């Protein structure tokens, strides 16, 4: 298994995994959706980390770094959209 940050070519694999997270259908690739996708990819504080096995995204989480004016300007992170493919759960 390989753990890495998402790339532009991972859109379909990530959205397929997200269908398990929210039980939603695969979204239409509208200009608005692809615009959000490209904004995420270009944001230095927005990270989508994926686990890939046999070329397939099997797990993912989003980590957003939040800049902070308090606590000595130390940033903090928000972790969201944590999902693992049902076939890969409970493996430790």
C-alpha positions in Angstrom: 0.0 0.0 0.0 1.2 3.5 -0.9 0.3 6.6 1.1 0.6 9.9 -0.9 -1.0 13.2 -1.7 -3.7 13.4 -4.3 -2.8 14.3 -7.9 -4.9 15.8 -10.7 -5.5 12.3 -12.3 -7.0 10.9 -9.1 -10.4 12.7 -9.4 -12.4 9.7 -10.5 -10.9 7.4 -7.9 -11.4 9.8 -5.1 -15.0 10.6 -6.1 -15.7 6.8 -6.4 -14.5 6.4 -2.8 -16.5 9.5 -1.7 -19.6 7.8 -3.0 -19.2 5.4 0.0 -18.7 8.2 2.4 -22.0 10.0 1.6 -23.9 7.3 -0.4 -24.2 9.8 -3.2 -24.1 9.1 -7.0 -20.9 9.9 -9.0 -21.1 13.7 -9.6 -21.4 15.2 -13.1 -18.1 16.8 -14.1 -19.4 20.3 -14.4 -17.2 23.3 -14.8 -18.1 24.4 -11.3 -17.1 21.0 -9.8 -13.8 20.9 -11.8 -13.1 24.4 -10.7 -13.4 23.5 -7.1 -11.2 20.4 -7.7 -8.5 22.6 -9.3 -8.7 25.2 -6.5 -8.2 22.4 -4.0 -5.2 21.1 -5.9 -3.6 24.5 -6.1 -4.2 25.5 -2.4 -0.9 25.0 -0.5 -2.9 24.6 2.8 -5.3 22.0 1.5 -4.1 18.4 1.4 -6.0 15.2 0.4 -4.0 12.2 1.5 -4.8 8.8 -0.1 -3.9 5.2 0.4 -3.5 3.4 -2.9 -3.4 -0.4 -3.4 -3.1 -2.0 -6.8 -3.6 1.4 -8.4 -6.9 2.0 -6.6 -7.6 4.6 -4.0 -8.8 2.7 -1.0 -8.7 5.3 1.7 -8.5 9.1 2.0 -8.6 12.0 4.4 -8.5 15.7 4.0 -6.2 17.9 6.1 -6.6 21.6 5.9 -3.9 23.8 7.5 -5.5 26.8 9.2 -3.3 29.9 9.6 -3.6 31.4 13.1 -3.1 34.8 14.6 -3.1 33.5 18.2 -0.8 31.0 20.0 2.3 32.5 18.6 0.9 32.3 15.0 1.1 28.5 15.1 -1.2 27.0 12.5 -3.5 24.1 13.3 -5.2 21.5 11.1 -8.7 20.3 10.4 -9.1 16.7 9.4 -12.3 15.8 7.5 -13.7 13.4 4.9 -12.0 10.4 6.4 -13.1 7.3 4.5 -11.9 3.8 3.8 -13.3 1.5 1.1 -15.6 -1.0 2.8 -13.5 -3.9 1.4 -10.4 -2.5 3.2 -11.8 -1.8 6.6 -10.8 -3.5 9.9 -7.3 -4.4 8.6 -5.4 -2.5 11.3 
